Amino acid sequence: MNARLWRDGEPIAMTCDKTGRPQHFRWGSHTHQVEHVCNRWRVHEGWWRDKEYGWREYIKIATSDGLLCLVVRDLQNDVWFLVRLYD
């Protein structure tokens, strides 16, 4: 399996339900419906550094149009990014 990786992430607009489960996201000019949440985990970014970094939530999702991707939510700023797209 190959993957395309964006180190800094590609900004996306995510819509979630009341429980926080991703429903669909807009990337560029396309909207992708989330069909399945494969897994999710939280990481405190940079905890080993002297600077203050916040928590991020990583979510691997499959879309109804066949994408398998990893998105990340910056929990401190409530912004979403696409960081990996699997082929």
Order of alpha helices (4+ residues) and beta strands (2+ residues): beta-beta-beta-beta-beta-beta
